Amino acid sequence: MSANNDKCVLVVGGGIGGMSAAIEAAEAGQHAVIVEATPSLGGRVASMHRYFPKLCPPVCGLEINYRRIKSNPKIEVLTDATLTRLEGKAGDYQATVTIQARRVNDRCTACGDCIEPCPVERDDSYNYGIGKTKAIYLPMKLAYPMRFAIDPEACPGSSCGKCLPACKFDAIELDMPTKERTFDVSCVVWATGWKPYDATRIENLGFGKYKNVVTNVMFERLAALDGPNKGKLLRPSDGKEAKRVVFVQCAGSRDEDHLPYCSTVCCTASLKHACYVREAYPDSKVEIFYIDLRVAGTAEDFLARVQADQGVSFNKGKVGQILENPDTGDLTVVAEDIAGTSKTKRVEADLVVLATGLVPELASVQLPLAMTKDEHGFVVSNRPDGLMAVGCARAPSDVVRTVQDATAAAARAMQLGARR
Ligand SMILES: Cc1cc2nc3c(=O)[nH]c(=O)nc-3n(C[C@H](O)[C@H](O)[C@H](O)COP(=O)(O)OP(=O)(O)OC[C@H]3O[C@@H](n4cnc5c(N)ncnc54)[C@H](O)[C@@H]3O)c2cc1C
């Protein structure tokens, strides 16, 4: 199709945005390389219990994408990898990718025999720190590649080697080196996504101080079938059923002291979370405190559906304080009562969920070459030069918007390839 077909489209980040961009580009004939920093593709959506607005599990969509990637020889996947150098000019870049040693090779069958002898534990990053895994671990149940990894921080170079005899397949390579690869690149798609805002910085809301104050991403894991409670909605302090749940919207968002912008997905995510609670316990009570409810398009129907549920109350007002009863672990939420008759409203809760916003993953990372970021750290696309940002690397977005972005970036990559 073009002189540029020998060059690849380099996709940085293997979440839903990066996978979609690579698949679309490769299915149209381009060679695509996905550079993913963690040991597995999937990104943040891989840890969601269900997707709004249909409330289907994200597993189906991920599996389809994995299958499309696996069956397409034009897509190369590099995990534990980062782009460390990018040089050149529009349409003709040279990229250097550094691949950290995973220390488990592709002979691994994910049988799990190595877990038991490993003496070291680490915080379970997939469950946002709820619970532990061993230093040798499977990144997630639906990992791609389906292979264990050794956490370099939990098990640094001088490891004990107790996992070695447990592996029947000779898959553990403790002396695996770090590698570098170089690529000729026609364009770069930044699909590096987001991370949750650090809720310990919002001191009045008690996160990090009270065990039963959790964030929205942790709540996804508390509800998930493959989560720490195997799908039972229990609160962290004592395993009690979480039947009185309060959601605090804009926890740190639209706030000059924290994130000045709206993260756009948190309101719809909390509506989804309200459904998790109401489905788990028919006698449950959900209270949502908000500044404005911001949902868009078809999510308005979803909002109407949740509003019709008598077990869900919507309160307009900012939450000022959360207090804990140290004997029971129960919480009291104190908030403005803008639409009501009193000045403040107090609500008792088993569990409080902070709807924390999205921070661009690259906010504090120096970008190679002439890439620019906006004032909040989101990457600004330079489409003429073939340097494009998609999904939450570009702006807070839901999955539909992210996939649309990714498809547009793949189309642009083909255009650039055809022109040069
Ligand atoms: C609580 C909550 C619930 C949500 N629920 C829904 C929902 O139900 N439905 C919906 O449509 N949306 C939902 N969203 C939004 C959804 O999470 C995003 O739309 C989606 O994650 C965007 O995908 P992405 O690929 O842009 O980013 P990500 O999912 O963040 O993926 C980015 C990938 O890039 C990798 N990466 C990061 N930095 C680098 C680097 N330097 N080098 C290489 N790789 C890197 C990461 O490891 C990751 O794999 C929710 C958001 C929140 C906060």
The ligand as an SDF file (V2000), in Angstrom:
LIG
                    3D

 53 58  0  0  0  0  0  0  0  0999 V2000
  -13.9750    3.4730   38.8460 C   0  0  0  0  0  0  0  0  0  0  0  0
  -14.0060    3.5190   37.3530 C   0  0  0  0  0  0  0  0  0  0  0  0
  -14.8810    2.6870   36.6790 C   0  0  0  0  0  0  0  0  0  0  0  0
  -14.9640    2.7530   35.2800 C   0  0  0  0  0  0  0  0  0  0  0  0
  -15.8920    1.9700   34.6650 N   0  0  0  0  0  0  0  0  0  0  0  0
  -16.0600    2.0960   33.3380 C   0  0  0  0  0  0  0  0  0  0  0  0
  -17.1190    1.3960   32.6820 C   0  0  0  0  0  0  0  0  0  0  0  0
  -17.8520    0.6470   33.3240 O   0  0  0  0  0  0  0  0  0  0  0  0
  -17.3070    1.5990   31.3360 N   0  0  0  0  0  0  0  0  0  0  0  0
  -16.4870    2.4490   30.6110 C   0  0  0  0  0  0  0  0  0  0  0  0
  -16.7060    2.6260   29.4140 O   0  0  0  0  0  0  0  0  0  0  0  0
  -15.4410    3.1020   31.2060 N   0  0  0  0  0  0  0  0  0  0  0  0
  -15.2190    2.9470   32.5530 C   0  0  0  0  0  0  0  0  0  0  0  0
  -14.1930    3.6190   33.1530 N   0  0  0  0  0  0  0  0  0  0  0  0
  -13.2150    4.3360   32.3050 C   0  0  0  0  0  0  0  0  0  0  0  0
  -12.1700    3.3330   31.7170 C   0  0  0  0  0  0  0  0  0  0  0  0
  -11.3960    2.8400   32.7830 O   0  0  0  0  0  0  0  0  0  0  0  0
  -11.3020    4.0310   30.6700 C   0  0  0  0  0  0  0  0  0  0  0  0
  -12.1470    4.4260   29.6050 O   0  0  0  0  0  0  0  0  0  0  0  0
  -10.2220    3.0890   30.0810 C   0  0  0  0  0  0  0  0  0  0  0  0
   -9.4000    2.5490   31.0880 O   0  0  0  0  0  0  0  0  0  0  0  0
   -9.3670    3.8590   29.0740 C   0  0  0  0  0  0  0  0  0  0  0  0
   -8.4740    2.9600   28.4810 O   0  0  0  0  0  0  0  0  0  0  0  0
   -6.9870    3.4130   28.0430 P   0  0  0  0  0  0  0  0  0  0  0  0
   -6.4770    2.3310   27.1900 O   0  0  0  0  0  0  0  0  0  0  0  0
   -7.0130    4.7980   27.5470 O   0  0  0  0  0  0  0  0  0  0  0  0
   -6.1530    3.4710   29.4280 O   0  0  0  0  0  0  0  0  0  0  0  0
   -5.7410    2.3590   30.4890 P   0  0  0  0  0  0  0  0  0  0  0  0
   -6.8500    1.4250   30.7530 O   0  0  0  0  0  0  0  0  0  0  0  0
   -5.2180    3.1440   31.6490 O   0  0  0  0  0  0  0  0  0  0  0  0
   -4.5440    1.5610   29.8110 O   0  0  0  0  0  0  0  0  0  0  0  0
   -3.2710    2.1690   29.6450 C   0  0  0  0  0  0  0  0  0  0  0  0
   -2.1930    1.1130   29.4990 C   0  0  0  0  0  0  0  0  0  0  0  0
   -0.9420    1.7580   29.2430 O   0  0  0  0  0  0  0  0  0  0  0  0
    0.0810    1.1870   30.0660 C   0  0  0  0  0  0  0  0  0  0  0  0
    1.1080    2.2040   30.3050 N   0  0  0  0  0  0  0  0  0  0  0  0
    1.0560    3.2920   31.0930 C   0  0  0  0  0  0  0  0  0  0  0  0
    2.1920    3.9990   31.0030 N   0  0  0  0  0  0  0  0  0  0  0  0
    2.9920    3.3480   30.1390 C   0  0  0  0  0  0  0  0  0  0  0  0
    4.2970    3.5980   29.6210 C   0  0  0  0  0  0  0  0  0  0  0  0
    5.0170    4.6730   29.9690 N   0  0  0  0  0  0  0  0  0  0  0  0
    4.8140    2.7220   28.7290 N   0  0  0  0  0  0  0  0  0  0  0  0
    4.1100    1.6260   28.3490 C   0  0  0  0  0  0  0  0  0  0  0  0
    2.8560    1.3360   28.8160 N   0  0  0  0  0  0  0  0  0  0  0  0
    2.3010    2.1970   29.6840 C   0  0  0  0  0  0  0  0  0  0  0  0
   -0.6760    0.7890   31.3280 C   0  0  0  0  0  0  0  0  0  0  0  0
    0.0530   -0.1990   32.0650 O   0  0  0  0  0  0  0  0  0  0  0  0
   -1.9990    0.2670   30.7510 C   0  0  0  0  0  0  0  0  0  0  0  0
   -1.9100   -1.0950   30.3950 O   0  0  0  0  0  0  0  0  0  0  0  0
  -14.1070    3.6160   34.5540 C   0  0  0  0  0  0  0  0  0  0  0  0
  -13.2010    4.4330   35.2430 C   0  0  0  0  0  0  0  0  0  0  0  0
  -13.1550    4.4120   36.6260 C   0  0  0  0  0  0  0  0  0  0  0  0
  -12.2670    5.3500   37.3650 C   0  0  0  0  0  0  0  0  0  0  0  0
  1  2  1  0
  2  3  1  0
  2 52  2  0
  3  4  2  0
  4  5  1  0
  4 50  1  0
  5  6  2  0
  6  7  1  0
  6 13  1  0
  7  8  2  0
  7  9  1  0
  9 10  1  0
 10 11  2  0
 10 12  1  0
 12 13  2  0
 13 14  1  0
 14 15  1  0
 14 50  1  0
 15 16  1  0
 16 17  1  0
 16 18  1  0
 18 19  1  0
 18 20  1  0
 20 21  1  0
 20 22  1  0
 22 23  1  0
 23 24  1  0
 24 25  2  0
 24 26  1  0
 24 27  1  0
 27 28  1  0
 28 29  2  0
 28 30  1  0
 28 31  1  0
 31 32  1  0
 32 33  1  0
 33 34  1  0
 33 48  1  0
 34 35  1  0
 35 36  1  0
 35 46  1  0
 36 37  1  0
 36 45  1  0
 37 38  2  0
 38 39  1  0
 39 40  1  0
 39 45  2  0
 40 41  1  0
 40 42  2  0
 42 43  1  0
 43 44  2  0
 44 45  1  0
 46 47  1  0
 46 48  1  0
 48 49  1  0
 50 51  2  0
 51 52  1  0
 52 53  1  0
M  END
$$$$
